[in-house]
Each structure stands twice: as C-alpha cells, then as structure tokens.
C-alpha cells in the first residue's frame, strides 16, 4: 500500500495521480503533496497519468503544481475527467498529451480574489490581480500558439468561458479525447 493516498500504480508501473478537488493548501489538491506524489511516481516508473476533476482554486498553489508537472522527468499524460476550471485549466496545459472526456468541460476566466485595506492597499491588490492574469496568459500562450494579448482579450474579460472537448481541441487546449465514439 502506498503511503501516498492519491497515487495508484498499475501492473506495468504506470502511476496515476488524481487531482480531484479544489486547489489550495487548505483543500484537497495541495501543491506540496502533489509535488511529493510526482517525485514518488517518477521513482516508480517513467510514465505518469494525471487525472483532473477540479473547479480550480488558489493561483499560487496552481502555479507550483504546474511547474512541478512541467519540470517532471516523467512522461506525463493529463486527462480531464470532469472539469478543469480556472486554475485547473492551466495545470491541464502541461500534459504531453492532454486528453479530455467528451463529457468534460474546460473553463477559463479572469482571476478573482479579495483584499481589505485603504485605497493604496486596494490598488496594490488590483495590480497583483492584473499581474497574475498576465502570468496566466503567458502560461496559456505557448500551448495555444498565440500571443499573450490575444489570450487576455479572449479569456480574461471578466466572463466565464466554458469549452466542451471538441471546442477545446479546435482551439488547441487539448490534444484529443479518450472516450470518443468509434
């Protein structure tokens, strides 16, 4: 039995990590735990499947998970099983390949958060939100083969952008589906 509850290993040594739940240090998908699970999975085999069903969550934790997966020495395949929303849609970008159920959804939107303070502190908070949005645009752009400005204009307009698998494929977010009709 693995001491990592979130990893399953099959008979061929392929490890599967489940990113099921909200992202953040106080939620189900914690950056430190995912990074440790990834390192453990790399020891067990050269191929890792990451399965996503997440509404998203904390941007900073999500960036740490993105970097851990992106820098993995393993052959990482990502599967969107139900939903990859918000920060989870960014994490989904790092698979080689990324596949999505035809029943699943991908969702992108502007960064949201909250702050408290005087007008100077509120301005700083807004500047940080804008900087985070720019960072996320920089993360999406290479996968989609487009500019940061195009990503910002299309997806960071304060609306939720829901994509079905066929739309996500046509736009370049994913590389294919795993339960397509024959």
N, C-alpha and C positions, 0 to 999 in steps of 0.2 A: 504494500500500500504506500503510495507516495505521500510524503509529508506536505506536498503542495496540493491542496484540495481542488484546485482549478485546472490541473493538468490530467489528461488521460493519454495513455500510451498504448498503441495497438501492437499486434504481434510483429509487424515489420519495423517497429521502432519509430513510427511517425507519432509525434506528440501533438496533442490538441489542447490549446488554451482557450478558455471561454471568457470573453469579455461581455458578460451578461449582467446588466445593471447600470446604474448611474456612475459616472466617473468623478472621483474625488477622494481625498484622504479619509473622509468620513462616510464613504459609500461603498458599494460592492466592488467597484473596479478601482483599485488603489495603485498609483504609479509604482511605488516601491515593491509591492507584491508582484505586479506584472513583470517588472524588470527582473526580479529574482526567479520567477517562474520561467521566463525566457532563457535565462542563463542555465537553469536546471534542464530545460528542454533541449538546449543546444548540446549538453553533455550526453543526453540520451540518444540523440540522432541528428541527422543533418537536415531533416525536413520537419517543419512545424506548421500546423494549421491553426490559425487564429479565427475563432468564430465570434461574430459580433451581433449582439442584440442589446442596443443601448440608446437611451434618449439623450446621451451626451452628458455634459457636466462641466466641471472646472477646467478652464482652458490651460492653466499651467500644468496640472496633472496630465492632461491630454497631450500636451507638447512633450512631456517627459516620456510618456508611453510611445508616442510617435517616434521619438528619437531612439528609444530602446529597440523598437522593432526595425526601424530603418537601418540601424547600425548592427543588427544581428548578423552573425556569420552564417546562420542557417538559411535554408531555402524556405522563406515564409510565404505561405498562401493564405489569403484572407477571404473569408466567406461572410457575407451579410445575410444572416438567417431571418431576421425580423425587421429590425430598424437600425440604421446607423444615422442618428440625428445629431446635428450640431457638432460638438467636438468629436463624436464617434465617426462622423463622416470624414473628418480629417485623418483620423487614425486609419480608416479603411484605405486610404491612398497608398499606404506603404507595402501592400502585398505585391508579390510577383508570382502569380497574378492576383487580381481581385475579382471574385465571383459573387454573384448575388442571386438569391432566390427570386423567381418571377413574382412571388407574392410579397416580397420585402419592399421597404422604402428607404430612400436616402433623403435626408433633409438638411439644407443649409440655410443659415440666417445670420443676421448681424449679432455681434457679441452683446450680451446683456449682463447686467450686474447692478450693484448698488453701492452707494457711498453715503457718508454722513460728514458734514463739516461746514465750514464757512465757504464763501464763494471762491476763494483761491483753491481750497481743497477740492471743491466740486469741479473746478476747471481742470485740475491735475487728474482727477478721476476720469473725466471725459477724454483728456489727452491719452491716458493709458488705454482706454477702450479703443480709441482710434488706432493707436499703435498696435494693439493686439489684432485688430481687424486686418491691418496691413501685413502683419506676420502670417496670419492665416491665409491671406491672399497669396503670399509668397510660397506657402506650402502647397496650395492647390494648383498654382500656375504651371509648374513643370509637368504634373500628371496630365493636365488638360491641354498642354501645348499652347497656352495663350498668355497674355500679359496680365500683370497684377492689376492694372487699371480695368481691363475687361472683366476680371473676376469681381473686383469691387463694385463696378457698375451693375453687373448682372445679379450678384447674390448677396451683396451687403447693402441692401436698400430698405432695411427695416421690415421686410416681409419674409415669411417662411416659404421656402422653395422645396416642394415635395417632388421627388423623382421616383417613378417606377423603374424597374430594372431595364426595360427597353429604352427609356429616356436616358438613364444613367449610362448605358452602353453607347448610345448615339453621341452623347456629349463627351465621352472619354473618361468618365469617373470609374468605370469598371471595365474588365476585360472580357467578361462573359457571364453566362448564367449556369447554375449547376443543376437545375431541375427543369430544363427546357423540354418542351414537347418533342417527341421523336419526329 
